[in-house]
Every structure is written in structure tokens, then in C-alpha cells.
């Protein structure tokens, strides 16, 4: 057990001594959540829509089942898993839910390559959390090296909207889909559809080759 994990376990023991719903427990939970987030060990979905919502659902589960089992079969048990494994196991499923829901919604829309495109205005995607600078530097270097290849993959009749441009603009600090839609004068659905189907798989393959991602497209811890 690392020093930070030992500190977290000690804080959990202190928190669970206070009654559920008490101000003392709430203050302790807030302190604990900030401490856990500061470690950078939480699983993060790269570009997954509603990732922030998935994280909030995870914290709700965390607070409800840390000391007592409210919605889970049993509360957190440090003898069975580390706190990070416990949280990330739940967060992984929530991220997967958001990813599936996104693809289901996208499948209801006309693809950007069909002639009679359906005009829609879906909710803008929530930006993914910023990643360590080292990873971003390596991704930016990959973009430069593969500039010609990525530039050739573009929306029909719009060579200015290509994988190089979209991947670059969606790296932290991200340009929102709504801003990109306004800039390129093209529907959000067309941009996000093209990105998810043509550009993101290329980024994902590079990430896997560098061991940034696991086999399901999530950042490895």
C-alpha cells in the first residue's frame, strides 16, 4: 500500500465514524474526494461524451456505499481491493454506458456522407479532462508526422474539415463542437459523426500503440 493510499484509508476510517448524513461526514467526504482526484489515478474516457456526468454518478455511488451499502451489495472493503480499483471499476461501467448511449443516438441520424443530410442540433459534447503534458506532446508529434495522411481523410467536398484539423482542435484545451460547427458552418452531428467514425479510431490506435489506452479505449492507470 502506497503512502497516499494509507492516508486515504485512514481518512475513510475517520469519516465512517460519523453518522450518515451528518455535516462531519459530508465535510470528510468532500475532503476525501478532493484528495482522490488530486492523485490523477481516476480512469478517464478519452473524448467520451458525458464523461463528466459519468464521474458525478460515480461520486454519488461512492458517497452512498463507502461506509454502508446503500445501493451496492456491500460497502468498500480495503481488504478486497484498493480504493482506486473500487472507484474505477464502477466508473468504467458508467463511461461505457455513456459511450453506448452516444452511439445509439448517432445511429438515429443520417451519416455525413449521405446526400440528404438531416439537420439536427444535439447537446454539445462535454470536453474530456486535460491529460498530462507529456502525452499531449507525443500526440502532437504524431499529428505532425502523419499530417499528410490525416489531411486526406476529410468530409466530402470539405477538405478543410479533416482528421488532422479535428483531432488537433479536440485536444486539450478543446474547442467545443458548437464552436467548430459555427466556424465551419456545418451541423454538430456531421462533425461529431465524422470524428467518431473516421478520426477517433486513428487516435485510438496510436494511443494503444503507446499504451495510453486499454483495449476498450480508456486511459490505462
C-alpha positions as CSV (number, residue, x, y, z in Angstrom):
1,X,0.0,0.0,0.0
2,X,1.4,3.4,-1.0
3,X,1.6,6.4,1.3
4,X,-1.3,8.1,-0.4
5,X,-3.5,5.0,-0.2
6,X,-2.7,4.7,3.5
7,X,-3.7,8.3,4.1
8,X,-6.9,7.7,2.2
9,X,-7.8,4.6,4.2
10,X,-7.1,6.5,7.4
11,X,-9.4,9.3,6.3
12,X,-12.1,6.8,5.3
13,X,-12.0,5.2,8.8
14,X,-12.4,8.7,10.3
15,X,-15.3,9.6,8.0
16,X,-17.2,6.3,8.7
17,X,-17.2,7.1,12.4
18,X,-19.7,9.9,11.8
19,X,-23.4,9.2,11.3
20,X,-24.7,9.1,7.7
21,X,-26.0,12.5,6.7
22,X,-24.1,14.4,9.3
23,X,-22.2,17.6,8.5
24,X,-19.0,16.0,9.8
25,X,-19.3,13.1,7.4
26,X,-20.1,15.4,4.5
27,X,-17.1,17.5,5.1
28,X,-14.9,14.4,5.3
29,X,-16.3,13.1,2.1
30,X,-15.6,16.4,0.3
31,X,-12.1,16.3,1.6
32,X,-11.7,12.7,0.5
33,X,-13.0,13.3,-3.0
34,X,-10.6,16.2,-3.5
35,X,-7.7,14.1,-2.3
36,X,-8.6,11.2,-4.6
37,X,-9.0,13.5,-7.6
38,X,-5.6,15.1,-6.9
39,X,-3.8,11.7,-7.3
40,X,-4.6,11.6,-11.1
41,X,-5.4,7.9,-10.7
42,X,-9.0,8.0,-11.8
43,X,-10.0,6.4,-15.0
44,X,-10.7,8.9,-17.8
45,X,-12.6,8.4,-21.0
46,X,-10.8,10.0,-24.0
47,X,-13.4,12.1,-25.8
48,X,-16.3,10.1,-24.4
49,X,-19.5,12.3,-24.4
50,X,-20.9,13.0,-21.0
51,X,-17.8,11.8,-19.2
52,X,-18.3,14.4,-16.5
53,X,-21.8,13.1,-15.9
54,X,-20.4,9.6,-15.5
55,X,-17.9,10.9,-13.0
56,X,-20.6,12.6,-11.0
57,X,-22.7,9.4,-10.9
58,X,-19.6,7.6,-9.7
59,X,-19.1,10.1,-6.8
60,X,-22.8,9.6,-5.9
61,X,-22.3,5.9,-5.7
62,X,-19.0,6.4,-3.8
63,X,-20.7,8.5,-1.1
64,X,-23.7,6.2,-0.8
65,X,-21.6,3.0,-0.4
66,X,-18.3,3.9,1.1
67,X,-19.3,3.3,4.8
68,X,-22.6,1.4,4.4
69,X,-24.0,-0.5,1.4
70,X,-26.9,1.7,0.2
71,X,-27.1,0.8,-3.5
72,X,-24.3,-1.8,-3.7
73,X,-24.2,-5.4,-2.3
74,X,-21.5,-4.4,0.2
75,X,-19.6,-1.2,1.2
76,X,-16.0,-0.6,0.2
77,X,-13.7,-3.2,1.7
78,X,-9.9,-2.3,1.7
79,X,-9.1,-6.0,2.2
80,X,-10.7,-6.9,-1.2
81,X,-9.4,-4.0,-3.4
82,X,-7.7,-0.7,-3.4
83,X,-9.8,2.4,-3.3
84,X,-8.8,3.3,-6.9
85,X,-9.8,-0.2,-8.2
86,X,-13.1,0.1,-6.4
87,X,-13.9,3.5,-7.9
88,X,-12.6,2.8,-11.3
89,X,-14.5,-0.4,-11.7
90,X,-17.7,1.5,-11.2
91,X,-16.6,4.5,-13.3
92,X,-15.6,2.2,-16.2
93,X,-19.2,0.9,-16.5
94,X,-20.6,4.4,-16.3
95,X,-18.3,5.6,-19.1
96,X,-19.3,2.6,-21.2
97,X,-22.9,3.5,-20.7
98,X,-22.3,7.0,-21.9
99,X,-20.4,5.7,-24.9
100,X,-23.1,3.2,-25.9
101,X,-25.8,5.9,-25.4
102,X,-23.9,8.2,-27.7
103,X,-23.6,5.7,-30.5
104,X,-27.2,4.7,-30.2
105,X,-28.2,8.4,-30.6
106,X,-25.8,8.8,-33.5
107,X,-27.3,5.8,-35.3
108,X,-30.6,7.6,-35.4
109,X,-29.1,10.4,-37.5
110,X,-28.2,10.4,-41.2
111,X,-24.4,9.9,-41.7
112,X,-22.5,12.9,-43.1
113,X,-21.8,11.1,-46.4
114,X,-25.4,10.8,-47.4
115,X,-26.8,13.4,-49.8
116,X,-30.0,14.2,-47.9
117,X,-28.4,15.2,-44.6
118,X,-30.7,15.6,-41.7
119,X,-30.2,18.9,-39.8
120,X,-30.0,18.3,-36.0
121,X,-28.7,20.2,-33.1
122,X,-27.7,17.7,-30.3
123,X,-26.3,18.8,-27.0
124,X,-22.7,19.7,-27.2
125,X,-20.3,17.1,-26.1
126,X,-18.7,17.6,-22.7
127,X,-14.9,18.1,-23.1
128,X,-12.6,15.3,-21.9
129,X,-10.4,16.2,-18.9
130,X,-7.0,17.5,-19.7
131,X,-4.2,14.9,-19.9
132,X,-0.6,15.1,-18.8
133,X,1.5,17.4,-21.0
134,X,3.9,14.6,-21.9
135,X,1.1,12.6,-23.5
136,X,-0.2,15.6,-25.4
137,X,3.3,16.4,-26.7
138,X,3.6,12.9,-28.1
139,X,0.1,13.1,-29.7
140,X,1.0,16.4,-31.2
141,X,4.2,14.9,-32.6
142,X,2.2,12.0,-34.1
143,X,-0.1,14.6,-35.7
144,X,2.8,16.4,-37.3
145,X,4.4,13.1,-38.6
146,X,1.1,11.9,-40.0
147,X,-0.1,15.3,-41.3
148,X,-0.5,14.3,-45.0
149,X,-2.3,11.1,-44.2
150,X,-4.7,12.7,-41.7
151,X,-5.3,15.7,-44.0
152,X,-6.5,13.3,-46.8
153,X,-9.3,12.0,-44.6
154,X,-12.0,14.7,-44.8
155,X,-15.7,15.3,-45.0
156,X,-16.9,15.0,-48.6
157,X,-16.4,18.3,-50.5
158,X,-14.8,19.8,-47.4
159,X,-11.1,19.2,-47.4
160,X,-10.7,21.9,-44.8
161,X,-12.6,19.6,-42.3
162,X,-10.2,16.7,-42.0
163,X,-8.9,14.4,-39.3
164,X,-5.7,16.4,-38.7
165,X,-7.8,19.6,-38.0
166,X,-10.4,17.9,-35.8
167,X,-8.1,15.9,-33.7
168,X,-5.9,18.9,-33.2
169,X,-8.8,21.1,-32.2
170,X,-10.3,18.5,-29.8
171,X,-7.0,18.1,-27.8
172,X,-7.0,20.0,-24.5
173,X,-7.8,22.8,-24.3
174,X,-10.6,21.6,-26.5
175,X,-12.7,23.7,-28.9
176,X,-16.3,22.8,-28.3
177,X,-18.4,21.1,-31.1
178,X,-20.7,24.1,-31.1
179,X,-17.8,26.5,-31.8
180,X,-16.5,24.2,-34.5
181,X,-19.9,24.0,-36.0
182,X,-20.2,27.8,-36.2
183,X,-16.6,28.2,-37.5
184,X,-17.1,25.6,-40.3
185,X,-20.7,26.3,-40.9
186,X,-21.7,22.7,-40.7
187,X,-24.0,20.8,-38.3
188,X,-22.6,19.5,-35.0
189,X,-23.9,16.0,-35.8
190,X,-21.9,15.9,-39.1
191,X,-18.7,16.9,-37.3
192,X,-19.0,14.6,-34.3
193,X,-20.2,11.7,-36.6
194,X,-17.2,12.1,-38.9
195,X,-14.8,12.5,-35.9
196,X,-16.1,9.3,-34.2
197,X,-16.2,7.2,-37.3
198,X,-13.1,8.4,-39.1
199,X,-10.7,10.3,-36.9
200,X,-11.1,8.9,-33.3
201,X,-10.2,5.3,-34.4
202,X,-6.8,6.6,-35.7
203,X,-6.1,8.4,-32.5
204,X,-7.2,5.4,-30.5
205,X,-4.8,3.1,-32.4
206,X,-1.9,5.4,-31.8
207,X,-2.9,5.6,-28.1
208,X,-2.9,1.8,-27.8
209,X,0.5,1.5,-29.5
210,X,1.8,3.9,-26.9
211,X,-0.1,2.1,-24.1
212,X,-2.1,5.2,-23.3
213,X,-5.3,3.3,-23.6
214,X,-6.6,-0.2,-22.7
215,X,-8.3,-2.4,-25.3
216,X,-11.7,-0.6,-24.7
217,X,-10.4,2.9,-25.4
218,X,-9.9,4.1,-21.8
219,X,-6.8,5.6,-20.3
220,X,-4.7,3.0,-18.5
221,X,-3.8,3.7,-14.9
